[in-house]
Amino acid sequence: MSTMENNENTLEFDDGQIALNNLINQCNESKIPSFQLSLEILHHLKEYQIIKPELSKTHLLSLLQNYSNKFSQLEIEDLKEELYMAAIETSDLTLINDLLNHFEKKFGTNSIRVQKLKGIKLEFQGLYDQAIYLYDALLKQDECNTHTMKRRLMIFKQKMILSNYSNNTCQQFISQLISYCHLFPSDEQALLTLAQTYFTLNQLQLAALTIEELIMVTPENYSYHLLYAETLFAMGQYEKSQYHYIQSLELKSDCLRTLSGLIVCVQKIVSNNKSSNLQNLQTLYNWCIERLIYLYNVRSPQNLDRVLASLNLKIDTQLQSDLDKHKKAESSDSEQTHLAEG
């Protein structure tokens, strides 16, 4: 949903990915990652919601095999459950079965915890109807179990994806998700999933309305203002988009994605001649460029030349050209007004 598409040949504006790459580089310096480094990488993946199951699996295994004495028994079981999820995501059937056998011995075959894990395995095997049946049985025991409800929702999401977003499966998933959001209106992850689904379906107005709810739930979260700005940008509402980019920057002034998005947004406003406040836009634009260059110089200096070449010089030239055109037009209008008054 970013205003700039990322691929291998373009600049990386994702703060989380840049920091993660730095951590991975530190790991590559030793055969066994340190306790602290593995914890940092796992924490980073969660904080930035970066999906790298192989990386998760590697560091979870490292913690369990090399540093188990640093955890309580309860923490070890939680780590093993995270490892189970990473095994599911990497299709590691041997590890899935080994961990499931462990949990059955530890907690009992019929325990709710084990039943949930069995449901996840059914999902992995593509046995969605069986998984829904199992989750429905669990919800009869505890109808407010949010974890089970979310697993059930994810089945409808997977069906939607597998059907290539057919109208029927999209409506099923959205209907189920809206029902969940009515029960738990402050569940940010559910609202975020709903917004992203609307965006994928190009229902931008509904996506924007859902993100507004997210902002009301957690107004101090910079990423929600960023997401709202990007959605508004996609809708062509550039000045409103600019406002929320600035809101995001006020909450997190070192976000590369926000800075890059705001640069593109300002360029769009100027090129469309949709603002009378051109001097302030120039000041804002210059500050964003300077801040972006500074942050790249600190975090990823090897990319600094590409930033200057691909972003600063290219966009600055275009922006200055547009500003010059507007200044000439304003000057011409002023002269005509002066002549008319004379």
C-alpha positions in Angstrom: 0.0 0.0 0.0 3.0 2.3 -0.1 3.1 5.2 -2.5 6.4 3.8 -3.8 6.6 0.2 -4.9 9.6 -1.7 -3.6 11.5 -4.4 -5.5 15.1 -5.6 -5.8 16.0 -2.7 -8.1 14.4 0.2 -6.1 15.3 1.9 -2.9 14.3 0.3 0.4 12.1 2.7 2.4 11.1 0.1 5.0 12.7 1.1 8.4 12.0 -2.4 9.8 13.7 -4.2 7.0 16.8 -2.0 7.0 17.2 -2.6 10.8 16.6 -6.3 10.4 19.2 -6.6 7.7 21.7 -5.0 10.1 20.8 -7.6 12.7 21.2 -10.4 10.2 24.6 -9.1 9.2 25.7 -9.3 12.8 24.4 -12.9 13.0 26.4 -13.9 9.9 29.6 -13.0 11.8 29.3 -16.1 14.1 28.2 -19.7 13.7 25.8 -19.5 16.7 23.9 -16.3 17.2 24.1 -14.8 20.7 21.1 -15.1 23.0 20.5 -11.3 22.9 20.8 -11.2 19.1 18.2 -14.0 18.6 15.8 -12.2 21.0 16.3 -8.9 19.1 15.6 -10.5 15.7 12.4 -12.3 16.9 11.2 -9.1 18.7 11.9 -7.1 15.5 9.9 -9.5 13.3 6.9 -9.1 15.6 7.2 -5.3 16.1 7.4 -4.6 12.4 5.1 -7.5 11.4 7.8 -8.9 9.0 6.9 -12.4 7.8 10.1 -14.4 7.6 9.2 -17.9 9.0 12.5 -19.5 8.1 14.3 -16.8 10.0 11.9 -17.2 13.0 12.4 -20.9 13.0 16.2 -20.6 12.9 16.3 -18.3 15.9 13.6 -20.1 17.9 15.6 -23.3 17.5 18.7 -21.5 18.5 17.1 -20.2 21.7 15.6 -23.6 22.6 18.8 -25.6 21.8 21.5 -23.3 23.2 19.8 -21.1 25.8 16.9 -23.0 27.3 18.4 -22.5 30.8 17.6 -18.8 30.5 13.8 -19.4 30.3 11.2 -20.7 32.7 9.3 -23.8 31.8 6.2 -21.7 30.8 8.3 -19.6 28.5 9.9 -22.7 26.9 6.4 -24.0 26.0 5.4 -20.6 24.6 8.6 -20.6 22.5 7.8 -24.1 21.3 4.4 -23.0 20.2 5.9 -20.1 18.2 8.2 -22.7 16.7 5.2 -24.9 15.8 3.7 -21.9 13.9 7.0 -21.3 12.1 7.1 -25.0 11.2 3.6 -24.7 9.8 4.6 -21.6 7.7 7.7 -23.4 6.4 5.8 -26.7 5.7 8.2 -28.6 8.0 6.0 -31.6 8.6 8.6 -33.5 10.6 9.0 -30.6 13.1 5.2 -30.1 13.1 4.6 -33.7 14.2 7.4 -33.8 16.7 6.1 -30.7 18.4 2.5 -31.8 18.3 3.5 -35.1 20.0 5.3 -33.1 22.6 2.3 -31.0 23.3 0.0 -34.0 23.5 2.2 -35.6 26.1 2.6 -32.4 28.0 -1.0 -31.1 28.1 -3.1 -34.1 27.0 -4.7 -34.9 23.6 -8.1 -33.3 24.5 -6.8 -30.1 26.0 -8.0 -26.9 24.4 -4.4 -25.9 23.6 -3.6 -29.1 21.8 -7.0 -29.0 19.9 -6.2 -25.6 18.6 -2.8 -26.8 17.4 -4.5 -29.7 15.7 -6.9 -27.3 14.0 -3.9 -25.3 12.7 -2.4 -28.5 11.3 -5.7 -29.2 9.5 -5.5 -25.8 8.0 -2.0 -26.5 6.8 -3.3 -29.7 5.2 -6.0 -27.8 3.4 -8.8 -29.6 5.4 -10.7 -26.4 6.0 -14.1 -27.8 6.7 -12.7 -30.2 9.3 -10.8 -27.3 10.9 -14.0 -25.2 11.1 -15.8 -28.1 12.6 -13.1 -28.4 15.3 -13.1 -24.6 16.0 -16.8 -24.5 16.2 -16.7 -27.3 18.9 -14.1 -25.3 20.8 -16.2 -22.2 20.6 -19.1 -24.1 22.2 -16.8 -24.6 25.2 -15.6 -21.0 25.2 -17.6 -18.7 22.9 -15.4 -15.7 23.6 -12.1 -17.3 22.8 -10.6 -14.7 20.4 -7.7 -17.0 19.3 -10.1 -19.7 18.1 -12.3 -17.1 16.4 -9.3 -15.6 14.6 -8.2 -19.0 13.4 -11.7 -19.6 12.1 -11.5 -16.2 10.3 -8.2 -17.0 8.7 -9.8 -20.1 7.0 -12.3 -17.8 5.3 -9.4 -15.5 4.3 -7.5 -18.4 2.9 -10.5 -19.6 0.9 -10.8 -16.0 -0.5 -7.2 -16.0 -1.6 -7.4 -19.5 -3.1 -10.5 -18.5 -5.1 -8.6 -15.6 -6.5 -10.8 -13.2 -4.6 -14.1 -14.4 -6.0 -17.1 -12.3 -5.0 -18.7 -15.0 -2.9 -15.6 -15.8 -0.8 -14.8 -12.1 -0.4 -18.2 -11.4 1.0 -18.0 -14.4 3.3 -14.7 -13.3 4.8 -15.7 -9.6 5.1 -19.0 -10.6 6.7 -17.3 -12.8 9.2 -14.7 -10.2 10.0 -17.2 -7.4 10.4 -19.1 -9.6 12.9 -15.9 -10.1 14.8 -15.2 -6.4 14.8 -18.6 -5.7 16.2 -17.9 -8.0 19.1 -14.4 -6.6 19.6 -14.4 -3.0 18.3 -11.0 -2.2 19.7 -9.2 -5.2 18.2 -6.6 -3.3 16.1 -5.3 -6.4 14.2 -8.9 -7.3 13.0 -9.5 -3.7 11.9 -6.2 -3.6 10.1 -7.0 -6.9 8.3 -10.4 -5.5 7.3 -8.8 -2.3 5.9 -6.1 -4.2 4.0 -8.8 -6.5 2.5 -10.8 -3.5 1.3 -7.6 -2.0 -0.1 -6.8 -5.3 -2.0 -10.3 -5.2 -3.4 -9.8 -1.6 -4.5 -12.7 -0.5 -2.2 -10.7 2.5 -1.1 -13.5 4.5 0.6 -14.3 1.5 2.9 -10.6 1.0 3.6 -10.3 4.7 4.6 -13.3 4.5 6.9 -11.9 1.4 8.6 -8.5 3.1 9.1 -10.3 6.1 10.6 -11.6 3.6 13.2 -8.1 2.4 13.9 -6.9 6.0 14.4 -9.8 6.5 16.9 -8.7 3.4 18.8 -5.0 4.3 18.9 -4.4 7.9 17.7 -0.8 7.8 18.9 0.1 5.0 16.4 2.1 6.6 13.6 1.6 3.7 11.3 -2.1 4.1 11.2 -1.7 7.8 10.1 0.8 6.6 7.5 -1.6 3.9 6.2 -4.4 6.5 6.1 -2.2 8.9 4.2 -1.3 6.2 1.6 -4.9 5.3 1.2 -5.9 8.9 0.7 -3.0 9.3 -1.8 -4.4 6.3 -3.8 -7.8 8.0 -3.8 -6.2 11.2 -5.2 -6.9 13.3 -2.0 -3.4 14.6 -1.9 -3.7 17.6 0.5 -5.6 15.5 3.0 -3.0 12.8 2.5 -0.2 15.3 3.1 -1.8 16.2 6.4 -1.7 12.6 7.7 1.8 12.1 6.4 2.8 15.0 8.6 0.8 13.6 11.5 2.7 10.4 11.1 6.0 12.2 11.1 5.1 14.1 14.2 4.7 10.8 16.0 7.8 9.2 14.4 10.2 11.6 12.7 12.6 9.0 11.5 10.2 6.8 9.5 11.7 6.5 6.0 8.5 5.3 4.4 6.6 8.3 5.7 9.3 10.7 4.5 9.4 9.2 1.1 5.6 9.1 0.8 5.4 12.8 1.8 8.0 13.7 -0.8 5.9 12.1 -3.5 2.7 13.6 -2.1 4.2 17.2 -2.2 5.4 16.7 -5.7 1.9 15.6 -6.7 0.3 18.6 -5.1 2.7 21.0 -6.8 2.4 19.3 -10.2 -1.4 19.4 -10.0 -1.3 23.1 -8.9 -3.6 22.3 -6.1 -2.1 24.5 -3.4 -1.6 28.2 -3.0 1.0 27.7 -0.3 3.9 26.8 -2.6 6.7 28.4 -0.4 5.7 26.3 2.6 5.6 23.2 0.4 9.1 23.9 -0.8 10.3 24.3 2.8 8.6 21.0 3.8 9.9 19.2 0.8 13.5 20.4 1.5 13.3 19.3 5.1 12.0 15.8 4.1 14.9 15.4 1.6 17.5 16.5 4.2 16.0 14.2 6.8 15.8 11.3 4.5 19.5 11.7 3.4 20.6 12.0 7.0 18.8 8.8 8.1 20.1 6.8 5.2 23.6 8.1 6.0 23.2 6.8 9.5 21.3 3.5 8.8 22.2 2.4 5.3 25.1 4.6 3.9 25.7 2.1 1.1 22.4 3.2 -0.4 23.0 7.0 0.0 24.2 7.5 -3.6 21.1 5.8 -5.0 18.9 7.9 -2.7 20.5 11.1 -4.1 20.3 9.9 -7.7 16.9 8.2 -7.7 15.0 10.5 -5.3 16.6 13.8 -4.4 18.0 15.0 -7.8 15.2 13.5 -9.9 12.3 14.7 -7.9 13.9 18.0 -6.9 14.4 19.0 -10.5 10.8 18.3 -11.3 9.5 20.1 -8.3 11.6 23.1 -8.9 10.4 23.2 -12.5 6.8 23.1 -11.4 7.4 25.8 -8.8 9.0 28.0 -11.4 6.0 27.6 -13.7 3.6 28.6 -10.9 5.7 31.6 -9.9 5.7 32.8 -13.5 2.0 32.3 -13.7 1.5 34.2 -10.5 3.7 37.0 -11.7 1.8 37.2 -15.0 -1.5 37.3 -13.2 -0.2 40.1 -10.9 1.0 42.1 -13.9 -2.3 41.8 -15.7 -4.2 42.8 -12.5 -1.8 45.9 -12.2 -2.4 46.9 -15.8 -6.1 46.5 -15.5 -6.1 48.7 -12.4 -4.0 51.3 -14.2 
